[in-house]
Every structure is written in structure tokens, then in C-alpha cells.
Amino acid sequence: MTDKKKSFILYADYQKHVARLSDTEAGQLFKAILEYTSTGERPGLSPMVEMAFSFIAEQLDRDAEKWRDICKKRSEAGRKGAEKTNLRNSANAAFAAAKTADNETVDETENATETVTDTVSENENVNAAADVSVGETEAVTASRRPRSQKISLGKYRNVSMTKDDYSALIEEFGRSLVDDYIDRVDSWVQMKGRDPYSDYAAAVRSWIKKDGADAQPRPEDIGARYACVIDRF
């Protein structure tokens, strides 16, 4: 009867049962109702009080059953709501992971495309050089000199510069500081959604000097000027 229920309803039609009782018996009836509601125990009562109590107890039992049904339905609704929330969160996480994987695949494809394009260009220069006359040897030699290939840096690969430019920045400011500012510029370009710089090496150098960041290179960075480029790429 109790089930942690802390209240009960007194109906106006109880009056017809209470009217036949004396004030003392009515008090006993009320105390019996409180005890039954709190503990579920039926106290010993006189026949007249027991008769009135039996009618009221039946209604109390019906009300308690309705209350338990409501609690059960609310609990079930809460459980289903939590399951929907968890499923939605899992779906959002899976979508974000898939989107990140797609972006990484696109970056790898673009880098591979750039490499193939450079290789084709070099092959075309070699083929063209074979058809040039001896008098144009100097021009052929100049055209066949390898170009400084740019590398893409930063999380979003928005910052591009030659390996020589990257090495020069490291020698001037230290690798950790240079990498930090490359990431800052990269994130800023990603947020803006446009490519504002034609010379990213100059842009990184300008950002560092503008912030007044520590420009003293670390000894290990200077000693690994070219090794760090190989390790990074």
C-alpha cells in the first residue's frame, strides 16, 4: 500500500460513512486511515468503525494502484528519452568522425595530385629539351633546373612554403615557435575560408615579430635544421 506514497485523497462522499460514527469513532477512523496509508497495516477497530474503514480502504487501494501505474509510465518514458538521446549523440559522433576521415582523404588525394602534376611537368621539360638545338643549350639547362617544391603545413594544410623557407624560419626562430605560428596562421585561414597570403613564409615571420614572441632559436633546432624537415615530411 505504501510504496513511498506520501499522500492520499479524502473524498467528499466519505461523509456518509463518517456521519454514523461518534466523534471518538471518527477520530479512530482518521487515525486508521493514516496508519494504513503509511504502513499498509489494518488496525484493530470496532465493528462500526471497521465497516466505514473498509469502504474507504478500497478507494485508497485503487488510488495507490493508479499512482503506481503513473510512476511506471513516467519511468518508462524517461528511459526511452535517455535511449534516444544516447542514440542521437552516438550518431553525431559517428558523423563527425566520418567527416574528419573524409577531409583527411581529400588532403591526401590533393597532395598526391600535386606530386603527379610536378612529375609530369618535369617529364615534359625533359622531352622538350631533347628537341632543342645545340645553340640553345644554356636555355635548356636553365629550364631543367629543379623548381623549389612547396610543402603544405598545418592541421588543415592551408600554409604552403618551400622547404628552404621552412628551414630558414626554424633557424631564425626555433622549430617549436615556428610550428606554433604555422598552426595559428593555418587555423585563421581555415576560419576565414579564403587564401589571403601569397607568401606564407613572410606571413609567419610577420606574425611572430608582431606578437614579439621569443625569437631565440633553440640549439637543438639549429643543429637539426635540415633533419627536422625530413622528419616532418
N, C-alpha and C positions, 0 to 999 in steps of 0.2 A: 504493500500500500504506500509505503513512504517513498522509496526510490529518489531520495533527496528532494522531494517536492516540499516547498516551504510555505504553501498557502492552500486554501480551499475556498469554495464558493458557498455562501449561505443563500438559499433561495427563499423568496417570499412565501411560497406555498408550504414551507415547513411550519408556518404559523398554525395550521390546522392540527398538526400533531402536538405542538407545544401547548396549545390552548387548554388541553385536557389535563395538563400537569400543574402541580403546585409550583410556587416559586422555588422551593427547595429542590423539587424534582427537575425543574427546568435548568437549575444550576448544575445538577448532576449530569444532565443530558449534554450540556455545553462542554463540561469538562471531559465527558466520554468522547465527544467529537474531536476535541483537541488531542487527546491521547491516541485515538485511533489514527488520526491523520499523521501524527508524529512517529508512532511506533508500529502501527498496524495491529496492535493488540486490542481485543474487545474486552472492556472491563466488566466486572460483575454488576448488574443493575437490577432494580426491582422490575416486576413484570410490566408495569405501565411505562416506565422509562425505557425498558428494553424494546417494547413494541415501537415506540417513537424512534428510538435509535436505529432499529433495523431498517425502517424506510429511508432514513437519512443516510445510513451507511451504504445502501445500494447506490444512491446517487453519487456519493463520494467515490465509490469504486469506479463508476462509469466515467466520472470526470478525470480520475487518475489515469485510466486507460487511454482516454483521449490525449492527455498530456504526454504520455509515453510515446504515442504514435507521432505527435508533432515533433518531439525531440529526435525520434528516429529519422523522420523525413528531413529535418534540418541537418542532422549529422551526415546523411547520405548526400544531400545537396552540397555540403561543404567539401566532402571527399571528392565528388565529381568535379567541383570547381577547381580544387587543387590539382587534380589529374590533368585538366585542360590547360591550366597554367604551366605545368611542367612540360606537357607536350609542346605548347607554343614556344617555351624557352628553348627546348631541345631543337625544334625546327629552325628557330632563329640562329642558334649556334651553328647548326649544320650548314645553313645557307651562307653564313659569314665565312665559315671555313672553306666552303666550295668556291666562294667568290675570291678569297685570298689565293687559293690554288690556281684559279683561272688567271688571275693577274700575274702570278709568277710564271705560268706557262707562256703568257703573252710576252713577258720580258725576255724569257729565254729564246723565244722564236724571233723576236726583233733583233737580239744580239747575234743569233745565228745568221739572220738575213744580212746584217751589216757585214759579217765576216765573208759570206759568199760574194756579196757585191764588191768588196775590196779585192777579193781573189780574182774575180772576173775582170775587173779594171786592170789589174796588174798583167793578166794574160793578154789582154787586148793591147797594152803598151808594148809587150814583148813581140807580139805578132806584127805590130805596126813597124817596130824597129827593124825587123828583118827585111822590109821592103824599101828602106831608106838608102839613099846613095852614100858613097864614102865621103863625099863633101859635106854631108850633114851629120857627121859622127858626133860632133860636140852637142848638137841639139838632141840627138838620140840619147846620149849619155845623161843629159840633164833631165830628159823626160822619164828615164828609167830609174832615177834616184827614188828610193822608197819614201813615201809620204809618212808624216808623223800621224799614226793612227790614234784617234781619240778613244778614251775608255769612259764607260758610264759608271757613275758613283752615286752613293746614297741609297737609302731604302727603296725609293721609288725610281731610281735611275734617271733622275732629271738633270743631274750635274754631269757635264761631259768636259773632258780636257785631255791633253796628251799626257803620256807617262812622264815625259820630261817636265811638263808644268807641275804635275803632281809631286814629282821628286823635288823640284825646286821649292815648292811650298813647304814640304816636310823639312828640308834643310834649313829653311828660314824660320819656321815657327815650331817645328816638332810634330811628329805624326799624330799624337793624341789630340792636340789642339786643332790641327788641320782636319782630321776626320770628324771632330765635333762640329766644326763650322760647315763642313760639306753637308752633314746631316741637317743642319739648320736651314741652309740655303735650299736643299732638296725638299724639305717639308714645306717651306714657304712657297716654292714654285708649285708644288702639288696643290696647296690650298688655293693659290691664285688661279690655277687652271690655265696658265699661259707661260710662254718662254720669254722672259724679259731680258736675258743676257746673251750677248754674242760671245763673250769671253768669260767663262765661269772661273778660270784661274784668277783673273783680275777681280772678279766679284767676291770670291772667297777672301782674297788678300784685303780687299776694301772693308769687308765685314769685320775681319779680325782687328784691323787698325782702328776702325771706327769705334769698336767696343773697348779698345785699349787693352785687349787681352794680352796675357803674358806671351811675349814673342821670343822667349829664350828657348832654343831647341834643346832637347834632352840629348845627352851624349849617345845613348843607345839609338836614338833616331838618326843622328848624323852618321854613326858607324854603319847603319843598315839602310842607307839612302836608296840603294837600288834593290836590296834584298826585300824590303817592305813592299815594293811594287810587285815583285814576283809572288810574294806570299799572299797578297790581297787578291791577285787575279790568277 
